[in-house]
Amino acid sequence: MTLPDENNPAWARLVTGKVSRDFELFAIKVLISELKQTFLTQPTEATLRTCSRKLYSFFKNNKNNPRAIADLMKIFN
């Protein structure tokens, strides 16, 4: 699967909590929880972009991890 662009709105939907998924990787569960909390404490467009970028970067850095790919597919399929 090709990694969607960091500006894809699906990243922001996860950060804002508008959508949720049942992820396998504990690290992604923790990261999304932290990003949601960050956004809740400072709900600005800049914070949302920063959090979305961090989420994108996690998947970019873990593109060879089969469990990360499975979690990525849960977001975009």
Backbone hydrogen bonds, N-H to C=O, Kabsch-Sander energy under -0.5 kcal/mol:
donor,donor_aa,acceptor,acceptor_aa,energy
8,N,5,D,-1.9
11,W,8,N,-1.5
12,A,8,N,-0.7
13,R,9,P,-2.1
14,L,10,A,-1.5
15,V,11,W,-2.0
16,T,12,A,-2.6
17,G,13,R,-0.7
18,K,13,R,-1.3
19,V,13,R,-1.5
23,F,21,R,-1.0
29,K,25,L,-1.7
30,V,26,F,-2.5
31,L,27,A,-2.6
32,I,28,I,-2.7
33,S,29,K,-1.9
34,E,30,V,-2.6
35,L,31,L,-2.7
36,K,32,I,-2.6
37,Q,33,S,-2.0
38,T,34,E,-2.5
39,F,35,L,-2.5
40,L,36,K,-2.6
41,T,37,Q,-2.0
42,Q,38,T,-1.3
44,T,42,Q,-2.4
48,L,44,T,-2.2
49,R,45,E,-2.3
50,T,46,A,-2.3
51,C,47,T,-2.8
52,S,48,L,-2.6
53,R,49,R,-2.3
54,K,50,T,-1.9
55,L,51,C,-2.1
56,Y,52,S,-2.5
57,S,53,R,-2.6
58,F,54,K,-2.0
59,F,55,L,-1.6
60,K,56,Y,-2.3
61,N,57,S,-2.8
62,N,58,F,-1.0
63,K,60,K,-1.0
65,N,62,N,-1.9
69,I,65,N,-2.4
70,A,66,P,-2.2
71,D,67,R,-2.1
72,L,68,A,-2.6
73,M,69,I,-2.3
74,K,70,A,-1.1
75,I,71,D,-1.0
75,I,72,L,-0.7
76,F,72,L,-1.9
77,N,73,M,-1.4
